[in-house]
Amino acid sequence: MMGFEALLQALADIAGGGGIIYFLSGIVLGLCFGVIPGLGGTTALALLIPVTYGMVPLDAMYLAGGVMGSTAFGGSISAILLNTPGTAPNAATTFDGYPLARQGKAGLAIGAAACASSMGGVIGLLTLILFIPIAKAIVLSFGPAEFFLLTILGLTAIAVSVRGKMLRGLIAGAVGLTLAFVGSDMILGDLRFTGGLNYLWDGVPLVPTLTGMFAISQMIELALKGGSVATVGDKDVAAMKITGVGEGVLAVFRHWPVLLRGSVIGTLIGAIPGLGGTVASFLAYSSTVQTDKHPETYGKGNIRGVIAPESANNAKDGGSLIPTVAFGIPGSAETAIFLGILVLHGMDPGPMILLQHEGEIYGLIVAITLASVGASLLGLAISRFLVLITRIDVGIVAPVVIAVSLTGVYVLEGRMADVLLTMIMGLVGYLMIRFDYPRLTLVIALVLGETAERSFHQVQQISDGHALQFILGRPVATILLLATLMTFLLPVARKLLEKRKVLRN
């Protein structure tokens, strides 16, 4: 009850005080940093740390919450219009969002992304409020065995979802795992696959890799094809009317199971430290593909492929605050930066923070949720102008996007090596597009590889070589193991059902 009163007080404060200015500023800043590939909420929050130094703690929460709640939708705009994810988690949105834009249905995709983002944020808030009292039990239930099996489940779901390209998907996944193993060994500390380069000691950086694989590679393909971004058949969409935004909003409510499943996955994955929005959006997308009766329609412009990752991407913000606030363990890169803001304002993350700074924490929760809704409404209001980007000649778009992407990558760490890696991965990504290899399996393997390796070694050491017995003795681990087996068996069961239908007919 005390939490509910604090929530109402936070709503009153943000509506009636000067905090609304900081909140709206955070939304605009988050949208701008989200739309520009290579930047995102992490960069925005890092730049805000010195800015918030002289602020009242509650105002700092409103500003940070506005940024965190709006970058997800900002990133989906460039993902849909240019096949260039503004932030890493938006990469999954490109698989069906961009094909819709190519068909002249960018308004439909943007409408669905906006509604799914806002609804996912609201569901994430409700889940967070319910989970705060039991946050300790949830976080502590995940040990090395659960982390390892969760990563295996993610890799399995992605590999199985690549229909008709299983071998190519496995090859891409193997390359991704190889890249994940670059750098110092987690257990022994030995250097692996670094080629004598100090730059690779800490592994292959994720942001330059994702920017190259999705932004640069797509711009190379567009530049070689020529014309404009959006086409319908052989015709440019310049003469077409921009419609379908309202239909996209309604589509989210028509496919409410997809929205709910994506939001739950986003919240749960967000609550697990170290995974974050990229894993959440990819898992939400793959689970939607696996449970659909027509998985072959994905990657060609299925609106469910936009709803699932976008709902998970915004819902993960609520989940990631659980370990961040309760234990001081960041659930994502953004919350890792946010910890610095908390400490800067004298709030030490831990079990006592909800008792000592309850107003500030609930103010942050409200700000993130309202920001996801506000960013979506603002995006819908200007969507007709945003869609015009798809009509610009690629001779103009490609150089601008490449320049902005490389600048964004350089700004993160100030290293020219990141720029070079982005260009290399861009060429690799283009070759994968050219020869029809799925980039998704490579990316998800790279994201999950480090967690899988670390957790595997920990399980081996804890169980003294009897890993299976150790796993079966833990309820959550057993559930994840069964889910992995079911993921393998699902395509087989689907084929058997299809054969039965053919025989009956």
C-alpha positions as CSV (number, residue, x, y, z in Angstrom):
1,M,0.0,0.0,0.0
2,M,2.9,2.3,0.8
3,G,4.3,1.7,-2.7
4,F,0.9,2.6,-4.3
5,E,0.8,5.9,-2.3
6,A,4.4,6.6,-3.4
7,L,3.4,5.9,-7.0
8,L,0.4,8.4,-6.8
9,Q,2.7,11.0,-5.2
10,A,5.2,10.6,-8.0
11,L,2.5,11.1,-10.6
12,A,1.3,14.2,-8.8
13,D,4.9,15.6,-8.6
14,I,5.6,15.1,-12.3
15,A,2.3,16.6,-13.4
16,G,2.3,19.6,-11.1
17,G,5.9,20.6,-10.5
18,G,8.8,21.9,-12.5
19,G,9.8,18.3,-13.1
20,I,7.7,18.2,-16.2
21,I,10.3,20.3,-18.0
22,Y,13.1,17.8,-17.2
23,F,10.8,14.9,-18.1
24,L,9.9,16.3,-21.5
25,S,13.6,17.3,-22.2
26,G,14.5,13.7,-21.4
27,I,11.9,12.4,-23.9
28,V,13.2,14.7,-26.7
29,L,16.8,13.8,-25.9
30,G,16.1,10.1,-25.8
31,L,14.3,10.2,-29.1
32,C,17.2,12.0,-30.8
33,F,19.8,9.7,-29.4
34,G,17.6,6.7,-30.2
35,V,17.1,7.6,-33.9
36,I,20.8,8.2,-34.5
37,P,22.5,4.8,-35.1
38,G,25.3,4.0,-32.8
39,L,24.3,6.3,-29.9
40,G,21.3,5.2,-27.8
41,G,20.4,5.6,-24.2
42,T,23.7,4.5,-22.8
43,T,25.5,7.5,-24.5
44,A,22.7,9.9,-23.6
45,L,22.9,8.9,-19.9
46,A,26.7,9.1,-19.9
47,L,26.5,12.6,-21.1
48,L,23.8,13.5,-18.5
49,I,25.9,12.5,-15.5
50,P,27.7,15.8,-15.1
51,V,24.5,17.7,-16.2
52,T,22.5,16.2,-13.3
53,Y,25.2,17.1,-10.7
54,G,23.5,20.3,-9.5
55,M,19.9,19.0,-9.8
56,V,17.4,18.0,-7.1
57,P,17.5,14.1,-7.0
58,L,13.9,13.8,-8.1
59,D,14.4,16.1,-11.1
60,A,17.5,14.0,-12.1
61,M,15.3,10.9,-11.9
62,Y,12.7,12.5,-14.3
63,L,15.4,13.5,-16.8
64,A,17.1,10.1,-16.7
65,G,13.7,8.3,-16.8
66,G,12.6,10.4,-19.8
67,V,15.7,9.3,-21.7
68,M,15.5,5.6,-20.7
69,G,11.9,5.4,-21.7
70,S,12.1,7.0,-25.1
71,T,15.3,5.7,-26.8
72,A,13.7,2.3,-27.6
73,F,11.0,3.8,-29.8
74,G,13.5,6.3,-31.3
75,G,15.7,3.4,-32.4
76,S,12.7,1.6,-34.0
77,I,12.1,4.5,-36.3
78,S,15.5,4.2,-38.1
79,A,15.2,0.4,-37.9
80,I,11.9,0.4,-39.8
81,L,12.7,3.2,-42.3
82,L,16.4,2.5,-43.1
83,N,17.0,-1.1,-41.8
84,T,19.5,0.6,-39.4
85,P,18.7,0.0,-35.8
86,G,19.2,3.1,-33.7
87,T,20.0,1.0,-30.7
88,A,21.2,-2.6,-30.5
89,P,17.9,-4.1,-29.2
90,N,16.1,-2.6,-32.2
91,A,18.0,-4.9,-34.5
92,A,15.2,-7.5,-34.2
93,T,12.7,-4.9,-35.4
94,T,14.5,-4.6,-38.8
95,F,13.6,-8.2,-39.8
96,D,9.9,-7.3,-40.5
97,G,9.8,-3.6,-40.0
98,Y,12.0,-2.8,-42.9
99,P,10.3,-5.2,-45.4
100,L,7.0,-3.4,-44.5
101,A,8.7,0.0,-45.3
102,R,9.9,-1.4,-48.6
103,Q,6.3,-2.4,-49.4
104,G,5.1,1.2,-48.7
105,K,3.7,0.2,-45.3
106,A,6.1,2.2,-43.1
107,G,3.2,4.0,-41.4
108,L,1.7,0.6,-40.4
109,A,5.0,-0.5,-38.9
110,I,5.6,2.8,-37.1
111,G,2.1,2.7,-35.7
112,A,2.6,-0.8,-34.4
113,A,6.0,0.0,-33.0
114,A,4.7,3.1,-31.2
115,C,1.8,1.3,-29.6
116,A,3.8,-1.9,-28.7
117,S,6.5,0.3,-27.1
118,S,4.1,2.2,-24.9
119,M,2.0,-0.8,-24.0
120,G,5.2,-2.8,-23.2
121,G,6.4,0.1,-21.0
122,V,3.1,0.1,-19.1
123,I,3.1,-3.7,-18.6
124,G,6.7,-3.5,-17.5
125,L,5.8,-0.9,-14.9
126,L,2.9,-3.0,-13.5
127,T,5.2,-6.1,-13.4
128,L,7.9,-4.1,-11.7
129,I,5.5,-2.9,-9.0
130,L,4.3,-6.4,-8.4
131,F,7.8,-7.8,-8.4
132,I,9.5,-5.3,-6.1
133,P,8.4,-7.1,-2.9
134,I,9.8,-10.4,-4.2
135,A,12.7,-9.0,-6.2
136,K,15.3,-10.7,-3.9
137,A,13.8,-14.2,-4.5
138,I,13.7,-13.7,-8.2
139,V,17.2,-12.4,-8.7
140,L,18.7,-15.0,-6.3
141,S,17.0,-17.9,-8.0
142,F,19.3,-17.5,-11.0
143,G,22.7,-19.0,-10.6
144,P,25.3,-20.2,-13.1
145,A,23.2,-23.2,-14.2
146,E,20.2,-21.0,-14.9
147,F,22.3,-18.5,-16.8
148,F,23.9,-21.2,-18.9
149,L,20.6,-22.9,-19.8
150,L,19.0,-19.5,-20.6
151,T,21.7,-18.7,-23.1
152,I,21.4,-22.2,-24.6
153,L,17.6,-21.7,-24.9
154,G,18.2,-18.4,-26.7
155,L,20.7,-19.9,-29.1
156,T,18.5,-22.9,-29.8
157,A,15.4,-20.8,-30.4
158,I,17.3,-18.6,-32.9
159,A,18.9,-21.6,-34.7
160,V,15.5,-23.4,-35.0
161,S,13.7,-20.3,-36.2
162,V,15.8,-20.0,-39.4
163,R,13.5,-22.1,-41.6
164,G,15.1,-23.5,-44.7
165,K,18.5,-22.2,-43.8
166,M,19.4,-24.4,-40.9
167,L,23.0,-25.2,-42.0
168,R,23.7,-21.6,-42.9
169,G,22.2,-20.5,-39.6
170,L,24.5,-22.9,-37.7
171,I,27.5,-21.7,-39.6
172,A,26.7,-18.1,-38.8
173,G,26.1,-19.0,-35.2
174,A,29.5,-20.8,-35.0
175,V,31.1,-17.6,-36.3
176,G,29.3,-15.6,-33.7
177,L,30.5,-17.9,-30.9
178,T,34.0,-17.7,-32.2
179,L,33.9,-13.9,-32.0
180,A,32.4,-14.2,-28.5
181,F,35.5,-16.2,-27.4
182,V,38.0,-13.6,-28.6
183,G,39.9,-12.0,-25.7
184,S,41.0,-13.1,-22.3
185,D,39.8,-16.5,-21.0
186,M,37.3,-15.9,-18.1
187,I,38.8,-18.7,-16.0
188,L,42.5,-18.9,-16.8
189,G,43.1,-15.4,-18.1
190,D,44.8,-16.6,-21.3
191,L,44.5,-14.5,-24.4
192,R,42.7,-16.1,-27.3
193,F,42.4,-15.1,-31.0
194,T,43.6,-11.6,-30.4
195,G,46.3,-11.6,-33.1
196,G,48.6,-9.7,-30.8
197,L,46.2,-6.7,-30.8
198,N,45.7,-5.0,-27.4
199,Y,42.3,-3.8,-28.7
200,L,40.9,-7.3,-28.6
201,W,42.0,-8.2,-25.0
202,D,38.5,-7.4,-23.7
203,G,36.7,-9.2,-26.6
204,V,35.0,-7.9,-29.7
205,P,33.0,-4.8,-28.8
206,L,29.3,-5.2,-29.3
207,V,28.2,-1.8,-30.4
208,P,30.6,-1.4,-33.3
209,T,29.8,-5.0,-34.4
210,L,26.1,-4.4,-34.4
211,T,26.4,-1.0,-36.1
212,G,28.5,-2.6,-38.9
213,M,26.4,-5.7,-39.3
214,F,23.1,-3.8,-39.6
215,A,23.8,-0.1,-40.4
216,I,26.8,-0.2,-42.7
217,S,26.0,-3.4,-44.5
218,Q,22.5,-2.2,-45.3
219,M,23.8,1.1,-46.6
220,I,26.2,-0.7,-48.9
221,E,23.4,-2.8,-50.3
222,L,21.2,0.2,-50.8
223,A,24.0,2.2,-52.5
224,L,24.6,-0.7,-54.9
225,K,20.9,-1.0,-55.8
226,G,20.3,2.7,-56.1
227,G,16.8,4.3,-56.2
228,S,15.0,5.2,-53.0
229,V,14.6,3.2,-49.8
230,A,10.9,2.4,-50.1
231,T,9.6,0.6,-53.2
232,V,6.6,-1.5,-54.1
233,G,7.6,-3.9,-56.8
234,D,9.5,-1.8,-59.3
235,K,7.7,1.4,-58.4
236,D,8.9,4.1,-56.0
237,V,6.5,5.1,-53.3
238,A,6.9,8.8,-53.9
239,A,3.5,9.0,-55.4
240,M,1.8,7.0,-52.7
241,K,-0.1,8.3,-49.7
242,I,1.2,7.6,-46.3
243,T,-1.4,5.6,-44.5
244,G,-1.8,2.8,-42.0
245,V,-0.5,4.4,-38.8
246,G,-3.9,3.9,-37.2
247,E,-4.0,0.3,-38.5
248,G,-0.7,-0.4,-36.9
249,V,-2.0,0.8,-33.5
250,L,-5.0,-1.4,-33.9
251,A,-2.9,-4.4,-35.0
252,V,-1.2,-4.4,-31.6
253,F,-4.5,-4.9,-29.8
254,R,-5.6,-7.5,-32.4
255,H,-2.4,-9.5,-31.6
256,W,-2.5,-8.9,-27.9
257,P,-1.0,-12.4,-27.0
258,V,2.1,-11.4,-29.0
259,L,2.2,-8.1,-27.0
260,L,1.7,-9.8,-23.7
261,R,4.3,-12.5,-24.4
262,G,6.9,-10.0,-25.6
263,S,6.3,-7.8,-22.5
264,V,6.7,-10.7,-20.1
265,I,9.9,-11.9,-21.8
266,G,11.3,-8.4,-21.8
267,T,10.5,-7.9,-18.1
268,L,12.0,-11.3,-17.1
269,I,15.1,-10.9,-19.2
270,G,15.6,-7.3,-18.0
271,A,15.6,-8.6,-14.4
272,I,18.5,-10.9,-15.1
273,P,21.8,-8.9,-14.8
274,G,24.0,-8.8,-17.8
275,L,21.5,-9.8,-20.5
276,G,19.5,-6.6,-21.4
277,G,17.3,-5.5,-24.2
278,T,19.2,-7.1,-27.1
279,V,18.6,-10.6,-25.7
280,A,15.0,-9.8,-24.7
281,S,14.0,-8.5,-28.1
282,F,15.6,-11.4,-30.0
283,L,14.1,-14.0,-27.7
284,A,10.7,-12.3,-28.0
285,Y,11.0,-12.3,-31.8
286,S,12.1,-15.9,-32.0
287,S,9.4,-17.2,-29.6
288,T,6.8,-15.4,-31.8
289,V,8.1,-17.1,-34.9
290,Q,8.2,-20.5,-33.3
291,T,4.6,-20.3,-31.9
292,D,3.1,-18.9,-35.1
293,K,1.2,-21.2,-37.5
294,H,2.9,-19.5,-40.5
295,P,6.5,-18.9,-39.5
296,E,7.5,-18.6,-43.2
297,T,5.9,-15.2,-43.3
298,Y,8.4,-13.7,-40.9
299,G,11.2,-11.7,-42.4
300,K,8.9,-10.6,-45.3
301,G,6.8,-8.0,-43.5
302,N,4.7,-9.7,-40.7
303,I,3.4,-7.1,-38.3
304,R,3.8,-9.5,-35.4
305,G,7.6,-9.4,-36.0
306,V,7.4,-5.7,-35.1
307,I,5.1,-6.0,-32.1
308,A,7.1,-8.7,-30.3
309,P,10.6,-7.1,-30.1
310,E,9.3,-3.6,-29.5
311,S,7.1,-4.6,-26.6
312,A,10.0,-6.6,-25.1
313,N,12.4,-3.7,-25.6
314,N,10.4,-1.2,-23.6
315,A,9.3,-3.7,-20.9
316,K,12.9,-4.6,-20.1
317,D,13.4,-1.2,-18.6
318,G,11.1,-2.1,-15.7
319,G,12.7,-5.5,-15.2
320,S,16.3,-4.2,-15.3
321,L,15.5,-1.8,-12.5
322,I,14.8,-4.7,-10.1
323,P,18.5,-5.9,-9.7
324,T,19.8,-2.3,-10.2
325,V,17.7,-0.8,-7.4
326,A,17.6,-3.8,-5.0
327,F,21.2,-5.1,-5.2
328,G,23.2,-2.5,-7.1
329,I,23.7,-5.0,-10.0
330,P,23.0,-3.4,-13.3
331,G,20.5,-5.3,-15.5
332,S,21.7,-3.6,-18.7
333,A,24.3,-1.1,-20.0
334,E,21.9,1.8,-19.5
335,T,21.2,0.9,-15.8
336,A,25.0,0.5,-15.3
337,I,25.3,4.2,-16.3
338,F,22.2,5.0,-14.2
339,L,24.0,3.6,-11.1
340,G,26.5,6.4,-11.5
341,I,23.6,9.0,-11.3
342,L,22.2,7.3,-8.2
343,V,25.6,7.4,-6.4
344,L,26.2,11.0,-7.6
345,H,23.1,12.0,-5.7
346,G,23.9,10.1,-2.5
347,M,21.6,7.1,-3.2
348,D,23.6,3.9,-2.6
349,P,21.8,1.0,-4.5
350,G,20.8,-1.8,-2.3
351,P,17.9,-3.2,-0.2
352,M,17.6,0.0,1.9
353,I,17.2,2.4,-1.1
354,L,13.4,1.8,-1.3
355,L,13.1,2.7,2.3
356,Q,15.4,5.7,2.3
357,H,14.6,7.1,-1.2
358,E,11.2,5.7,-2.0
359,G,10.0,8.9,-3.6
360,E,12.9,9.2,-6.0
361,I,12.7,5.5,-7.1
362,Y,9.0,5.6,-7.8
363,G,9.5,8.9,-9.6
364,L,12.0,7.2,-11.9
365,I,9.6,4.3,-12.5
366,V,6.8,6.7,-13.4
367,A,9.1,8.8,-15.6
368,I,10.2,5.8,-17.6
369,T,6.7,4.6,-18.1
370,L,5.2,7.9,-19.1
371,A,8.3,8.6,-21.3
372,S,7.6,5.4,-23.3
373,V,4.0,6.5,-23.8
374,G,4.9,10.2,-24.5
375,A,7.7,9.2,-27.0
376,S,5.2,7.0,-28.9
377,L,2.6,9.7,-29.0
378,L,5.2,12.2,-30.3
379,G,6.4,9.7,-32.8
380,L,2.9,9.1,-34.1
381,A,2.2,12.8,-34.4
382,I,5.2,13.3,-36.7
383,S,5.2,9.8,-38.3
384,R,3.9,11.2,-41.6
385,F,7.0,13.4,-41.8
386,L,9.3,10.6,-40.7
387,V,8.1,8.3,-43.4
388,L,9.3,10.8,-46.0
389,I,12.8,9.6,-45.2
390,T,12.1,6.5,-47.2
391,R,11.5,8.6,-50.3
392,I,15.0,10.2,-50.3
393,D,17.4,8.9,-52.9
394,V,19.9,6.4,-51.4
395,G,22.7,8.4,-52.9
396,I,21.9,11.0,-50.2
397,V,20.8,8.6,-47.4
398,A,23.7,6.1,-47.5
399,P,26.6,8.6,-47.0
400,V,24.7,10.5,-44.2
401,V,23.8,7.3,-42.3
402,I,27.3,5.9,-42.7
403,A,28.9,9.1,-41.5
404,V,26.5,9.5,-38.5
405,S,26.9,5.8,-37.6
406,L,30.7,5.9,-37.6
407,T,30.7,9.2,-35.7
408,G,28.4,7.7,-33.1
409,V,30.6,4.6,-32.7
410,Y,33.7,6.8,-32.3
411,V,32.0,9.0,-29.7
412,L,31.3,6.1,-27.4
413,E,35.0,5.3,-26.6
414,G,37.0,7.7,-28.7
415,R,38.8,4.9,-30.5
416,M,39.5,4.8,-34.2
417,A,39.8,1.0,-33.9
418,D,36.0,0.9,-33.2
419,V,35.5,2.7,-36.5
420,L,37.7,0.2,-38.4
421,L,35.9,-2.7,-36.8
422,T,32.5,-1.2,-37.8
423,M,33.6,-1.0,-41.4
424,I,34.9,-4.6,-41.4
425,M,31.7,-5.9,-39.9
426,G,29.8,-3.9,-42.4
427,L,31.6,-5.7,-45.2
428,V,31.0,-9.1,-43.5
429,G,27.3,-8.2,-43.0
430,Y,26.9,-7.2,-46.7
431,L,28.5,-10.6,-47.8
432,M,26.1,-12.4,-45.5
433,I,23.2,-10.5,-47.2
434,R,24.6,-11.2,-50.6
435,F,25.0,-15.0,-50.0
436,D,21.8,-15.3,-47.9
437,Y,23.3,-16.1,-44.6
438,P,21.2,-15.0,-41.5
439,R,22.9,-12.3,-39.6
440,L,20.6,-12.8,-36.6
441,T,22.2,-16.1,-35.5
442,L,25.7,-14.5,-35.6
443,V,24.6,-11.6,-33.5
444,I,22.7,-13.5,-30.9
445,A,25.6,-16.0,-30.6
446,L,28.0,-13.1,-30.0
447,V,25.7,-11.5,-27.4
448,L,25.1,-14.8,-25.5
449,G,28.5,-16.4,-26.0
450,E,30.4,-14.8,-23.1
451,T,27.6,-15.5,-20.6
452,A,27.3,-19.1,-21.8
453,E,31.1,-19.8,-21.5
454,R,31.4,-18.2,-18.0
455,S,28.3,-20.0,-16.7
456,F,29.4,-23.3,-18.1
457,H,32.8,-23.1,-16.4
458,Q,31.1,-22.1,-13.1
459,V,28.6,-25.0,-13.3
460,Q,31.5,-27.5,-14.0
461,Q,33.4,-26.2,-10.9
462,I,30.4,-26.1,-8.6
463,S,29.1,-29.6,-9.6
464,D,32.6,-31.2,-9.6
465,G,32.0,-32.5,-13.1
466,H,28.4,-33.8,-12.5
467,A,26.6,-30.9,-14.3
468,L,23.5,-32.8,-15.3
469,Q,22.7,-33.9,-11.7
470,F,23.4,-30.4,-10.4
471,I,21.0,-28.9,-13.0
472,L,18.2,-31.4,-12.3
473,G,18.4,-30.6,-8.6
474,R,17.4,-27.0,-9.3
475,P,13.7,-26.3,-10.3
476,V,14.3,-23.2,-12.4
477,A,17.2,-24.9,-14.3
478,T,15.0,-27.9,-14.9
479,I,12.3,-25.7,-16.4
480,L,14.8,-24.0,-18.7
481,L,16.2,-27.4,-19.8
482,L,12.7,-28.7,-20.6
483,A,12.0,-25.5,-22.5
484,T,15.1,-26.0,-24.6
485,L,14.1,-29.6,-25.5
486,M,10.6,-28.4,-26.4
487,T,12.1,-25.8,-28.7
488,F,14.0,-28.5,-30.5
489,L,10.9,-30.7,-30.8
490,L,8.5,-28.0,-31.9
491,P,9.6,-27.9,-35.6
492,V,9.4,-31.7,-35.7
493,A,5.9,-31.7,-34.2
494,R,4.9,-29.0,-36.7
495,K,6.2,-31.1,-39.6
496,L,4.3,-34.2,-38.4
497,L,1.1,-32.2,-38.2
498,E,1.6,-30.8,-41.7
499,K,2.1,-34.4,-43.0
500,R,-1.1,-35.5,-41.3
501,K,-3.1,-32.7,-42.9
502,V,-1.6,-33.6,-46.3
503,L,-2.5,-37.3,-45.9
504,R,-6.1,-36.4,-44.8
505,N,-6.6,-34.2,-47.8
